[in-house]
Amino acid sequence: MITEILAVAASVVSGLGAGVFLAFSSGVMPGLARTSDAVYVESMRGINRAVINGVFLGAIFGAVPLLVAAAVAAFAEGATAAGWLLTASGLVYLAGVLVVTGIRNVPLNERLERHRGTPRQAREDFERPWVRWNGLRTVAGVVATVLAVSALIAL
């Protein structure tokens, strides 16, 4: 029973993380793309400051510990197929979401915050790479969630 609870929690939290990135890919960034450079830069700076909160950070960083705990519980109960699916989910989320966030998106956010050139220069340095890396995070988050849900089916 604990394995199922952990796997459900891991699936939900990884899905929430994927959903955040999907919202940016499908709505926020296309919407901001229609704005002036100054509005774009100030909006992204404001968003980057606002997302540093417990709800956002829990949704993004909570998946891996839950996936690890669920995988350990699955292996301990002899549910090896589910254990491997949860392990794969955790690795995909770790590499494709957390590592990409830490080495790509966050440094871009920090550079945007410090940028002192024109809004046009700031946007040109930021927009394309940030959107590209966010797309990768979105795909990785969705794949991780599908793997976690597949583990639930395998239990």
Sequence and secondary structure as in RCSB ss.txt:
>XXXX:A:sequence
MITEILAVAASVVSGLGAGVFLAFSSGVMPGLARTSDAVYVESMRGINRAVINGVFLGAIFGAVPLLVAAAVAAF
AEGATAAGWLLTASGLVYLAGVLVVTGIRNVPLNERLERHRGTPRQAREDFERPWVRWNGLRTVAGVVATVLAVS
ALIAL
>XXXX:A:secstr
 HHHHHHHHHHHHHHHHHHHHHHIIIIIHHHHHTS HHHHHHHHHHHHHHT SHHHHHHHHSHHHHHHHHHHHHH
HTT HHHHHHHHHHHHHHIIIIIIHIIIIIHHHHHHHHH  S HHHHHHHHHHHHHHHHHHHHHHHHHHHHHHHH
HHHH 
